[in-house]
Amino acid sequence: MTTLAAVARAIVPYEGERVHGATLERNEIEATAEQLRSVPVATRRNLPGMEPKRADVIVAGAELALLVLDHLGANGVVISDRGVRWGLALDLGRQP
């Protein structure tokens, strides 16, 4: 999702601070997925915001994101640049 957000917003070089907390609306994910789908992997590797090692799986990731939005009945998603451990630590800090 972070790479999808970076590509959607053409964030070069990648800046976690700009990605973290960004909201991607469904239409933005759909447009980015179409852009990615329409070009060969070799071209995808060079798109602004693309992590080259993810160029071969990013279309599938975008499609999965859209399926999850459908399943949840959501119109968008808030992107986190943090890992699961960060979230767990944050959650533990909130407990009494």
Residue, then its C-alpha position, 0 to 999 in steps of 0.5 A: m500500500t505504501t508503494l501504491a500511495a507513492v506511485a499515486r502521488a509520484i513521491v520521489p524519492y520515497e518519503g515515509e512522512r508523506v506516505h504515512g497518514a495519506t488517504l487513498e480514495r477508491n477512484e485514486i486506487e482504480a486509476t493507479a491500478e489502470q496506469l500500472r496495468s497498462v504498462p509492461v513490468a520494465t516500464r513500471r520499474n521506472l515510474p515515479g514512486m515505484e519500488p523497482k522490486r515491487a513492479d511485478v506484484i503491484v498490480a495484484g496488490a492494487e487489485l487486492a486493495l480494491l477487493v478489500l475495499d469492496h468487502l468492507g464497503a469502504n471508499g478509501v484507505v488511510i496508509s500507514d508507513r509503520g509496521v505491525r510492531w509499531g502499532l502494537a507498541l502504540d496500542l500497549g501504550r494506550q492500555p490502563 
